[in-house]
Amino acid sequence: MFGRLELRVLDALWHRRAEASVRDLQADFPRTAYTTLMTTLDRLHRKGVLQRIKEGRAFLYRPRYSREALRSHLAEHVLGVLLGGDARPILSCFVDVVSHHDRELLGELEALVRAKRRREAP
């Protein structure tokens, strides 16, 4: 969904916590051509993850979403696509990866499933 440069640009904007123009960001990307950076910002705007405001002849960009909100949205989208068919292999893989990554997280996952079932019980 996002290329390496797009992710770096998003990181730079989240780090700044302020609107930025291509020229403002250029110092953070010394090996990237001005026009490449401009195209990347435009692409992120067209993808809906950046707001763009015209100021004089330049555009100022800022993220529409926090880093956490964007991660959540992307995870929801990817899981929706993956769970479109038989979900069991995907869920099994997910549990395996979570348990290898962080065993405490597996307990949190189990607690979330129990809480969800309680909320949805008649």
N, C-alpha and C positions, 0 to 999 in steps of 0.2 A: 504494500500500500504506500510506503514511503521509502524513498531512496536514502542513501547514506548522507548526502549533502542536505537533503530536506530535514532529516533528523537533527543534524548539526545546527541548522538554521533555527529550528524550533527551540533547541536547547539554548542557543544564544539569546533568543527573544525572551524565553522564560527567565533566564539569568538576569537580563536587563530590567525586567519588570516595568518597562516603559515602551512607548511607541518608538519605532526606529525606521529610518530610511535605509536604502541600499548603502548610501555613503556612510551612515552611522555604523553599519554592520561590517563594512569592508575591512576595517582594522582586525576584526576577529577571523577573517578569511584571507590572509595575505597571499595564498597561492591560488586563489579563485578569482577569475576575471570578473570585473564589475558587471558585465552583461550576463554572465552565468549566474551570479548572485541575484540579479534583477529577475531573470527568468525563473529561478527557483522560488523566489518570493511570490511571483505572479502565479506560479503553478500551485503553491500552497494556498493562495487566496482562492483560486478556482476550485480547489478541492474542498473549500469551506472551512479550513482550519485557521486561517488568518483573516482579520478584519483589515480593510485598507481605507485610508482617509487621504484625500488629495490636499496637499498643502503647497501652494504655489505650483511649481512645475514638477514637484516630487510627490511620491506617495509615502505615507507612514504606515507601517504594519505593526500589528499586535496580535497575539494569539487569541482566538475566540474561546479557548478552553484552557483550564489548568492542565498541567502534565497528568495529574491523576484522573481527571475527567476524560481526557483523550484516551488514556490507556484503558479505562473502563469501557468506553464506547467501542474502541477497536476490539477488545476482548469479547464483548457482547456480539459484535458483528461476526467475528471469526467463528466463535462457538455456534452461533446460529447457523452458519453455513455448514460447519462440520457435523452438527447434530441433525441435519436434514434427512439423513438416511438412518441406518442402524447405529444408534448412539453407544451401544455397549463397548465396542473396541476403543472408541475415543475416550469414554469415561474411564475405562481400565488403564489406558495409557496416561491419562491425566493423573489418576491416583498414584500410579507408579512414579511419575515425574515429581509430584508433590512430595511423596514419601522419601525419595532420594535427595531432594533439595532441602527439606526441612520437616522432620518428623512431627514437631509441634504444630506445624501448619496442617498436617493431616488430621490432628485432633480438632483444630478449628473448623476444618471442612466438615467433619462429622457433626460437630455442634451446630453448624449452619444448616445442615440437612435436617437435623432433628427440629430445630426452631421453625424452619419453613413448613415441615409437616404439621407441627402444632398449629401454626397460623392458618393453614389450609384445611384443617380437620373440621368436619361439620359440627 
